[in-house]
């Protein structure tokens, strides 16, 4: 039971890291698009 809980926890950490990475990428893209359209 403990191992399973640990695995779920690891998956949650990985998902959070992926979401953070994705969020950073999309905000970076948004900034670039805004700059391009403002030119």
N, C-alpha and C positions, 0 to 999 in steps of 0.2 A: 504493500500500500504506500509506503514511504517513497519508494523508487518512482512510482507512478506520479505522485504529487510533485516530486522533483522534476520529472520530465515535463509535466504540464507547466511548471514554473519557468523552465528553460524556454519552452515554446513561447510563453507570454513575453519573456524578455526579448526573444528574437523578433517577434511580431512588433513589439514596441520600437525596437531599433529600426526595423524596416519602415514603419510608419513615420518615424522621425526623419529618416533619410529621404523618404518620398516627399514629406512636407517641406523639407529644406530645398529639395530639387524644384518643386512646384513654385515655391516663393521666389527662388532664383530666376526661374523662367518668367514669372510674372513681372519681376523687376526689369528684366531684359526686354520683354514685350512692351512694357510701358515706356522704356527709353526709346525703343525703335519707333513707336507710334508718335512719340512727342517730337521726334526730329522733323 
